[in-house]
Amino acid sequence: MTPDPAPKPMWAYAYQIVPPQSESRLAAIKALLEREHTRAKTDAHTWEGRFVHEQQITHLLVVSDTPAQDGAANRRLEAALAKLQAGFVLTAPLAVTGDQTPPVAP
């Protein structure tokens, strides 16, 4: 039996959009995220973004198989955010590991 291939490294980072944006205002961005996810899958890569809406900020969480934040998907996303005149801050990428044990409640 052949061993399972090692899982590829994953990275997470976020676009923090201030002021918060409504889901309807971000509809075009959501469609762009779906296209970018499909493109990445077609190329055997991982790149997926999801919105997390909060009262004072909108987060766009991205999970990717690379820590690079200057790829074509990022450039298209940032151009779309600029078109909406939505200011954002990009966080540093963090490695996502699957071997972390969740904390146990006392």
N, C-alpha and C positions, 0 to 999 in steps of 0.2 A: 504494500500500500504506500502511495506517495504522500509525503506530508503536505498539509495545507500550506499554500503560499502565505508568506508573512503579509499581514494587512498593510496597505500603503499608508504612509503618514497622512494625517489630516490636520488642518489648521482652521482656526476660527478667528474672525475679527468682525468688527461692527462699524457701520456708518451710524453716527449719532446725529439725527436731524432735528434741528432746533430752529424755529418753534415746531411743536408737533404738527403733523400733517394728517388730514382726514383720509380714510380709506378711498373715498371717491376721488380725491385729488391725486392720490398715488396709483390710480388704476393703470395708467400707462407704464409706470415703473413696474408694477406687478406683472404686467404682460411681458415687459422686457426681461424680468427675472426668469419667467418661464421659458422664454426663448434661449436665454443664456444657459439655463440648466439643460435644455435639450441639446444645444450645441456641444456642451461639455460631455454629455453622455455619448453623443455620436463620435466624439474624438477619444473616448475611453478615459475621460478625466472626470473629476468631481468639482463642481462649482454650483452652489445652490444658495439662494438668499431667501430669507423669511422676515416679514415685518413683525415687530413687537411694539404695540402701541401703548404708551403710557400717558399720563395726564400732562407732563411737562416736556416730554421728549418722545420722538419716534426712533426706535432702533431698527436697523436693518442688519440682521445677523447673517453673515456669510460663512459657509463652510466650504473649504477647498482642499485639493490635494497638493497645494503649493502655498508657501507663505508670501509669495510675490503678490504685490498689490497693484502692479502696473500693467496687468494683462489687458487684452482687448475687451473682455467683459467688464472690467473695472472702468476702463475709459468710457465705454458706452453708457454705463450706469451713471458715472459722474457727469457726463454731458447731459443726460436726461434730467438729473437733479438740478443742474445749472439752468436748464431750460425752464424748470418750474420755479426757479429762483429760491430753491430750498437750500439753506446753508447747512453744512454738515462738517463733522469732524470724523476722521478715520482713526480707529484704534489700531494698536500694534497687533500683529497676528500672534496667536497663542497656539501651541501644539495641543491637539486633542488626543488623549490617550484612553484606551478602553480598559486599562487594567487598574483603574482607580477604584477603591472600595468606598462606597458611600458611607458617610458618618453614621455611627450607631447612636441612637437616642439613649440618654442616661437612664 
